[in-house]
Amino acid sequence: MSVVALIPAQSGSERVRDKNTYRLLAGRPLLAYAIRSAIDSGIYERVVFLTDLEDVAEKARGYGAETPFLRKRTGLPDFEWLSWLMGRLAETGY
């Protein structure tokens, strides 16, 4: 059994637009901190970043995360979205 870090980042924040990707903190986007923290912790075998935008997925890959597919915009509450995600990962053999 592998331990996987799932980092969801859907676009469309209403309060702070583009906070995960284009708002910088000490010269890096917030997504970089989440990804690097998970990788550097050493407890995860894989770090999977899930987004609905290809340019954000590309940035995440640049910081070392896997982005197996784009996240579908569902509007579902988090627990329902997680259920959808687990099904999607199983479908793709990921």
Phi and psi in degrees as a GROMACS rama.xvg file:
@    title "Ramachandran Plot"
@    xaxis  label "Phi"
@    yaxis  label "Psi"
@TYPE xy
-101.351  150.813  SER-2
-100.213  121.139  VAL-3
-118.961  133.495  VAL-4
-91.109  125.915  ALA-5
-106.947  122.367  LEU-6
-117.842  101.676  ILE-7
-86.52  139.385  PRO-8
-148.779  88.2152  ALA-9
-84.9537  140.676  GLN-10
-74.6235  166.482  SER-11
100.641  23.6314  GLY-12
-58.461  133.418  SER-13
-86.9751  -30.9232  GLU-14
-85.5915  -46.2319  ARG-15
-130.279  95.8939  VAL-16
-60.9515  137.081  ARG-17
57.7102  28.1509  ASP-18
-61.8451  -33.5964  LYS-19
-78.6327  -23.4649  ASN-20
-117.266  -38.683  THR-21
-114.893  -10.2433  TYR-22
-87.6898  121.302  ARG-23
-98.801  145.898  LEU-24
-127.206  115.483  LEU-25
53.5154  38.8134  ALA-26
84.35  0.543445  GLY-27
-127.587  147.871  ARG-28
-70.7265  156.148  PRO-29
-58.0478  -35.0932  LEU-30
-59.7375  -31.5856  LEU-31
-62.2046  -39.8755  ALA-32
-66.8897  -41.5364  TYR-33
-64.3826  -45.6491  ALA-34
-65.94  -51.4575  ILE-35
-64.36  -35.6159  ARG-36
-62.9665  -42.5254  SER-37
-65.937  -44.936  ALA-38
-64.6783  -49.059  ILE-39
-68.198  -19.3481  ASP-40
-65.0005  -29.2302  SER-41
77.1541  4.41581  GLY-42
-97.4503  -12.3836  ILE-43
-104.758  136.982  TYR-44
-78.4152  -28.653  GLU-45
-142.902  145.779  ARG-46
-120.459  113.987  VAL-47
-111.093  121.753  VAL-48
-105.102  130.1  PHE-49
-121.018  122.391  LEU-50
-141.959  166.694  THR-51
-103.058  6.35475  ASP-52
-126.416  131.331  LEU-53
-63.3972  -38.7805  GLU-54
-65.8792  -32.24  ASP-55
-71.98  -40.2047  VAL-56
-59.742  -41.4453  ALA-57
-61.9328  -43.5875  GLU-58
-60.3257  -44.077  LYS-59
-61.5948  -41.8247  ALA-60
-61.2869  -36.217  ARG-61
-63.0915  -24.7324  GLY-62
-97.1014  4.596  TYR-63
104.083  3.63219  GLY-64
-87.2197  156.528  ALA-65
-90.2783  142.732  GLU-66
-133.382  84.7442  THR-67
-67.6445  -26.5529  PRO-68
-164.966  164.763  PHE-69
-79.5983  142.079  LEU-70
-71.9381  134.059  ARG-71
-78.214  133.96  LYS-72
-76.9635  108.68  ARG-73
-107.64  -28.9903  THR-74
73.4922  9.15987  GLY-75
-77.5239  151.353  LEU-76
-60.8489  156.891  PRO-77
-53.3902  -43.7832  ASP-78
-65.9145  -34.7499  PHE-79
-72.6376  -37.6731  GLU-80
-64.2343  -39.9417  TRP-81
-62.5633  -39.359  LEU-82
-62.3753  -44.5227  SER-83
-59.6109  -44.9985  TRP-84
-60.3781  -45.963  LEU-85
-61.6914  -38.1294  MET-86
-64.1587  -42.217  GLY-87
-63.9181  -43.5764  ARG-88
-62.2437  -40.693  LEU-89
-65.7002  -41.3557  ALA-90
-58.8213  -41.4951  GLU-91
-86.2979  -3.91877  THR-92
71.7573  17.9161  GLY-93
